Amino acid sequence: MDIKERLDELRAQYNRPEFIANDPIQFSHQYQRLQDIEVVSFIVATISWGKRPMILNSARKILDKMGASPYDYIMGGGYESLGTANLHRTFFEHDLYYYCKGLQAAYQQSRSLEPIFGQADSLWEGITNFRTLIAKANDEISTKHISNPLKNSACKRLHMALRWLVRDDGIVDLGLWKTISPSKLFIPLDTHVARVSRELGLLDRKANDRKAVEMLTTSLKEFDPSDPISYDFALFGWGEDR
């Protein structure tokens, strides 16, 4: 069995509804309104680093604070009562405040976050525009929790949120954004995906940075030009399967 055949097999094995229950994407599936799903997707993706049980527990804690509608919580200024308590590793209530204030400004301009990314020339530019908009609402102060592609960051967590919102096969990812083709997505690159990709000969760059993301995504397009990031499931599964 060659690499593509094995990746196709693992993609089918892990890109299934059963995957949702143990993945951070489960929280986005718990809402119906577009704006709630967008808010949850970006905030949960932002804290998705570390051990999975801790991520899931932290996400529940944050969403409990935001109530039945995270979008209403933001637009109603509920975040203004946040203090300085720790929410997840190096993510604190003041970081959630920052994010909420920025999202409030974004939604005051548009009913959806999709145009920020869909009207950009590339998703890298979309991420930059998103980051700039959030910072502008916070007195031009940037945050380490929203990665900067202009500094060669892989922007793993942002690309993961974009995968959730754009891929539209109706299985795990939600596919709510229709102006962005799945072919334009980039792989969410973490240390596990990078290591497996190097083992398979799909990536020969040592750094886990923006250039590595572009190189690996190009390699995956050789297997599926229309939906290369679907192999995110396979690269995850390669490690789980061994």
C-alpha positions, -999 to +999 in steps of 0.1 A: +000+000+000+014+034-010+012+066+011-018+080-007-038+047-003-029+046+034-038+083+039-071+078+020-079+049+043-071+069+075-090+099+062-121+077+058-115+061+092-113+094+112-135+117+092-166+102+107-193+116+129-179+096+158-148+118+157-168+148+169-174+136+205-137+137+215-126+167+195-128+204+202-151+208+172-179+193+193-186+227+208-193+243+174-218+216+167-238+225+198-251+258+183-274+266+155-270+303+148-241+312+124-227+339+147-226+316+177-208+289+157-183+314+145-175+328+179-172+293+194-151+281+166-125+308+169-124+309+207-122+271+212-096+268+184-076+296+202-072+275+233-067+242+215-032+234+225-020+209+251-036+176+261-071+171+247-090+164+280-076+197+293-087+216+262-122+202+264-125+210+301-113+246+295-136+251+266-166+240+287-155+264+314-153+293+290-185+286+272-203+282+306-193+318+313-207+329+279-242+314+285-266+301+260-255+324+232-218+334+230-227+359+204-253+376+226-228+375+255-203+395+233-228+419+217-244+426+251-211+434+267-212+404+291-174+401+288-170+435+306-173+417+340-144+394+333-115+396+357-080+380+356-087+343+364-069+316+345-090+298+319-065+276+300-028+274+305-016+309+295-051+320+285-067+342+311-100+361+315-083+393+303-074+374+271-111+364+267-120+400+273-096+411+245-110+385+221-147+394+229-141+431+225-125+426+191-153+402+179-179+428+191-162+454+168-161+429+139-198+421+142-207+458+144-193+460+109-207+427+094-232+400+104-206+374+098-168+370+101-166+353+067-160+385+046-128+392+066-113+361+051-134+356+020-126+390+005-089+387+011-065+376-016-055+346+005-063+332+039-029+344+051-041+379+043-074+372+058-057+361+091-037+393+090-068+414+085-086+395+113-057+401+136-055+438+127-092+443+133-092+426+167-061+447+177-077+479+165-107+474+188-082+469+217-063+502+213-040+487+187-026+462+211-018+428+197-020+394+215+001+363+213-031+343+212-039+354+176-009+344+155+009+367+131+015+352+096+037+382+088+062+368+114+062+335+097+038+318+122+022+286+111-011+300+126-022+264+134-052+272+155-066+298+131-063+274+102-081+248+123-110+272+129-111+280+092-111+242+084-142+238+106-160+267+090-151+261+054-149+223+047-183+212+036-184+174+033-212+172+059-194+148+082-172+165+109-165+200+096-194+224+095-190+240+060-210+272+068-188+296+048-195+293+011-174+320-004-141+302+004-132+270-015-118+242+006-090+241-020-078+274-005-073+261+030-040+254+046-031+225+069-033+232+106+004+223+114+012+212+149+042+192+161+025+158+156+013+166+120+048+180+112+066+149+126+044+124+108+046+144+075+084+143+077+084+106+084+062+101+053+084+124+031+057+149+026+077+177+043+114+183+044+115+216+061+128+215+097+109+245+111+072+243+119+064+277+103+044+294+076+067+281+049+063+245+062+025+249+061+026+260+025+050+232+015+029+205+032-003+218+018+012+217-017+022+181-011-013+172+000-028+189-031-011+162-051-034+137-035-066+158-035-064+192-052-100+201-043-098+192-006-062+188+005-069+196+042-091+166+045-058+148+051-056+165+084-077+136+097-053+111+081-022+127+096-039+128+130-049+092+126-015+080+115-002+087+149-032+073+167-031+041+146+005+031+155 
